[in-house]
Amino acid sequence: MPLQLWKRHTKSCREKNSVAEYDQSLKRCKCPIHAWGTLRNDGFVRASTRESVWERAEDIKRTWEEAGTRSAEAPVEVQPEPDLHNGKTPFETAIAEFKVGYIEARKLNSSTAYKYGIMLKQLQAFARALGFRYVNEFNLATLQQFQNSWRMGARAAAKKLEQVRCFFRFCVDREFIPNNPAEKMHAPTPRVTAKEPFSQAELERIYVGCRQYPTTKADREAPKVYAFVLLMRYTGFRISDAAFFSIDKLEGTHAFLYMTKTGDPVYVPLPDFVVRALKALPLVREKYFFMTGRGSERLESITDVWRKKLKRVFQVAGPFTSTPHPHRFRHTFACDLLQKGVPVDDVAILLGHSDPRITLRHYARWIKGRQDRLDNLVKEAWKADAAHFQIVPRSKKSA
């Protein structure tokens, strides 16, 4: 990992704000600049450059990186860092290093990095409310309070808990704390519920609602919303995948779904009317079918726009047997294939599930002939017993 520079503001620094004790953006003060990262010969280092001017510190950092060791710069005698916090690592410092050393170093995708950012902001607010300044002030009891403040379903809470564990595991690896207080936290057990697809009647009403899109810009928006719904219905896309669908992912009548870990592409054939609906749309930035064209490529912003559009359609197309939401198009795609006899393993590949058992757990009751096959197996097992079965006559005494 290349070296990173950061300022360690002293207590007397006037430019230090009240939120971040170490703010790299404050470069006008005379506080010392530190470097941390991995050097070829020295391994992981975290040391002061003994400079307060950013340009000179950049020169020293570049010299260290080229030589692979801190001893390359003779005029600079690197002294041990002054222990300003009695061996404790400030919470804000741990978060800053986690963003660089984990989120950026692992090159997480934008949606995952965004979720980590939300968790860190919530953890920061929780720490301020308790008056915590250092990482080692957190323990199992306080983290349990933090978990109890979450207002979300069991599945989302389990994923957030894994993010919290990951952050404190990073702190242990960096020797900020001796052990991980989040390791013994219990994750909620999500209930596996049967996925409800849209019925054919509900789909027909949704299509009509798209063509009669209830806005003043219906002439321009209706074809786009209609094509968006068709794409989700016949590909099993999540709303984020559909929102970023582009012309280079449409090869003839096939839509590119994803790339497997072995580097093999996975495609799904599209009906001709879906392809025609897509090609009738004007492209945004000469590439995208459903981008907003407002200059923003932020995933959350674009998906929020499409959720609002689909909500208008659902309001017109109701009533529904279950609460309508965009992910039910994915359930409809999977259930329709299973009811038509497509094997579970093949449906799992199209959905991007790593294990067919995941598909089976959610969509088992939609598999064609599943109950008939079970009935035949049980009847076959009982066939031998039926040959020897005799009805015991009723005795006259009991009568």
N, C-alpha and C positions, 0 to 999 in steps of 0.2 A: 504494500500500500504506500503511495507517495506521501511525503511529509505534508502536513497541514499546519498552517500558522493560525494562532489565536492569541488574543491579548488577555493577560491576567490582571484585571484591574485591582488596584489596592483599595483599602477601605477609605482612604482620603481622596480617591479619584472623584472629581466633580462631574465628569462626563458619564459616570456609571449610572444607568437608569435604575429604577426601583424594581424592575422585573428580572432582568438578566444580570447576574453578577459577572459573567464573562461575555461580553458582547463584541464580536469580531468587527462589527461595522463602525465602532467608535475608534477612529484611527488618529484623532488629533491630540489625544492625551499623551503623557510621558510614561505610561505604564509599560512594563516589559512585555515583549512579544515572545511567545513560546512556540515550539514546534513539536509535533507528535506524529508518529507513523512508524514505518519499518524501513531500516537501512540494510543494505546488502551484507555488511560485515557485523554491524552492531545488533541487528535484530530490532525488536520494538524499542523505541526511545520516546521519551517525553522530557524535554529539557528546554531551558531558556536560551535564546539567542543573544541575550544581553544587549538587545537593541530595542529602541522605542520607535524608530522610524521604519515604516513598513517596507520601503524600497531596499534599505540595507539588510533588513531581515530576510527579504526574498533572495538577495545575493548569497547570504550565508546558507539558506536552505538549499539553494541550487548547488552550492559547493559541496555540501554534505551529501546530497543525492548523487552527484557525479563521482565522488570518491567512495561512497558507500559507508562512510564513517564520520562521526562528529570530530575526530581529531585532525581532519584535513585542514581546517582553518586554524593556523597557528596562533594568530593574534587573539583569537577568541578562546578563552579558558572557560569551559562550561563548568559551572558550579552546581552543586545539588540545589534543587528547587527549595526555596524557603517554605517551611511548613506553616502557612498562614491559617490553616484550619485544623490544627492538631490531628493530622492524619485522616481527617474526614473529607470525603469528596462532595462538593456542593451538588445538589440535585440538578441544577441547570447545566452544570458542566457534564454530568452523566448523560443528560438528554442530548446535548450538542454532539458529544462523541458517538452516541448511539445512531444519530442521524447520518453521520459521516461514515462511521466504522461498520454499520450494519445495513441501513436502508440504502445508502448510496453505493457502498462497496458490493453489495449483493445484486445491485441493479434491479431492484424489485419493480414490477410494473406500476403504472400510475395509480391504479385503483387500490392495490395492496398498500403502497406507500401512503396514500390518502387515509386509509383506515388506521394505519399506525399513527399518523399525525393526529387524528381525532382522539385516539386513546391517550397519546402523550399530553395533549391539551387538557383532557379531562383529569389525568393524573396530576398535572401541574396545578390545576385549580383546586383539586382535593388537598394537595400538599400545602398550598397557601392557606386554605381554610383551617388547617390544623397547625399552621405556623412551622411546618417542617422546612429545613434548609438543606439537609444533608440526606444522602441516600440511605445511610445506615440507621436513620430514624424510623424507617418503615419496618414493620414486623407482620407476622401472620394476622394478628388481630386488626391492625389498621387496614391492611389490604382486604380483609373480609368486609370491613365497613365500606370500602371503596366498591367492592363487588355488589354489596347490597343496595348501593345507590343506582345501579344500572336499571334502566327501564326498557327491557327488550325481551325477546323470546329466548327460550333455552338454547336453541342452536346458535343464535348470534352471540349470546353471552358466553358460550363455550369457546367460540372463536376469539372473542375479546380476551378471555382469560389466557388463552395461549399466547396472545400478543404481550400481555403483562408478564407472563413467565419468561418470554423471550427477552424482554427488556432487562429484567433482573438477572437472568442468566448471563447476559452480556456484561452486566456490572460485576458479576462474579469473575468472569473471564478477564476483565480488566483490573481485577483486584481492588475494586472500589469497596466491595463488601465481602465478608468471608463466606456467606452462604446465601442461597436463594430463598427468600421468605415466601415467595409465591408458589414454590414447588409443592407444598402440602395443601394448597387450596383445592377444594372439591369443585369439579365442573358440574353444572346442571345436566341432567340427562334429558336430551330432547326426545320427544315422542314422535315415532314414525307414523305419519298419517297418510291415508290413501290419497293420491293425487287426483283431483277432479278436473277432467277435461271439459271443454265446451261441448255442448250437444250440437247436433247438426242444425237444429232450429235456432239455437243461440248464435251460431256462426252466421247463419243467413241474416239475422237481424243486425249483427255487427257489420256485415258487408253493406247492408242498406244504410246503416248509420254512417259509415265511411263516405259513401257516395253523397249523402246529405249532410256533410260535415257542418255543424251548427256554428259557423262564424261568418263574419262579413267578407272574409277572404276565401269562401268555400270553393270558388272556381279554381283557385291556385292550390289550395291546401288539400281538397278532397282527393285528387288523384294520388298525391304523395302519401296521405294517410292510408288510403286503400292499398297501395303497393306495399307499404310498411307492414300492414296486417297480414297480407298474403305471404310476404317473406318470412315473418315469424311463424306463421301457421305451417308452411311447407318446408322449413329448414330446422325447426326446433331451436332457433337462435334465442339467446337471452337478449334483453332489450338493448344492452350495451353493444353486443355484437351486431345487431341489426342497425343500430344508429350509425355505426362506423362502416357499414358495408359499402364497398367501393367497386368501381368498374373493373379493376384488375382482379377482383375475387369472383367475377362472373366469367366463366369460360364456356362459351356456347350456351348450353342449357343446364350447366352444372354450377352449383355454388360451392365455393371453397369454405369448409367448416373450420378446420384447424390443422396444425402440423403435429404428428405424433412425435414421441421422444426419439424414435429411430430416424426421424427426418422424412417420413412418408406423409404426403398430403392426403386428407380425407375430404371427399366431395359428396354432395347429394344432388341427384337430378331434380330439376324443377319442372313443373307443368308449363306448357307453352304459354298459358294465359298469365302466369306469374312473370315470365321473362318479358312478355310484351308490356306488362304494366310497369316493369322496371325501366325498360328502354324508352318508354314514352316520357320519362321524367327528365327535366333539365339537370345537368350535373352541376354540383357546387364545387368550385375550384378545379373544374375539369376532371374530377375524380369521384367525389362522393355523391351518393343518391339522397341521403337523408340528413346531411349536416345542416345546421341552421343558417350558415352563411354570415354570422355576426362577428366573425374573426376569432372566436374562441373554440379551442379544441379540447377543452377540459371535459373529461368523461362525465363527471357528475352533472355539469351544467346541461349537456346535450341530452343525457338520459332523463333529467328532470323535465325538460321541454317535451319530450315524447310521452312521458307518463301523463302530463297534463292533457296532451292531445288525445290520448287513448281514453282518459277519464271522461272527456266530453262525449266520445263515441259510446262508451258504456252507459252513460246517462240516457242517451237517446235509444239505445238498443235494448234496455231492460224490459221486463225483470229477468233475473238470473237465479238459478237454483242455488248457487254459491257465489260468494263475493267475487266479482270479476277483477282480475289483475293481469298484467302483461305476461307473467310466467305461465299462466294457464294455456297460452298458445303452445308452449313447449310441452306441457302435459298432453295437449291434444295431439301433437305430432307423434309423441311416443305411444300413446294409447291406441291411436288409429293404426299404427304399424303392427303392434302386438295383436290387435283384434283381427287383423288381416293375415296373420300367420307368419310374420317376420320373426325369426329366432331372436331370443333375448340377447345373445352375444352380438348380433349385428346391430340391434337397437342401441346397445351399450356403446358400440363404436361410434355410431352417429351422434349420440348425446355427449360423447367425450368422457364417459365414465371409465375410470381406471380398472374397475372390477365389475363384471356382469351382475354380481350379487347386489350391488348398489341399485341397479336397474330393477332387479327382481324384488328387492325390498319395497320399492315405491310403487311398482306397477304390476305386481303379481296377479291381482284379480282381473286384469285386463287381457291376460294371455289367452289366446283362442284355444278352446278345447281343454283347458287345464283341468276343470272339474270332471269333464267326461273321461279324461285319461285316468284320473284318480279313481273314478267309479269302476272303470274296466279292470284296473289293477286289483282292486279289492275284491271284485266279483270273481276274478280268476283265482285269487288266493282261497276263496271259499268254495270253489267248485268241487274239490275233492271231498270236503265235509258234507256237501249236499247229497252225494251218492249214498252215504251211510246214515243219513238222517231219517228217523222214523217218528211218526206221531204216536205218542203213548196213549192207548185207549183209556177212556175214563172208566174207572171201576164202578160196579153197581153199588158197593157199600157207600162210596162218597156221594152217590146220588140220593 
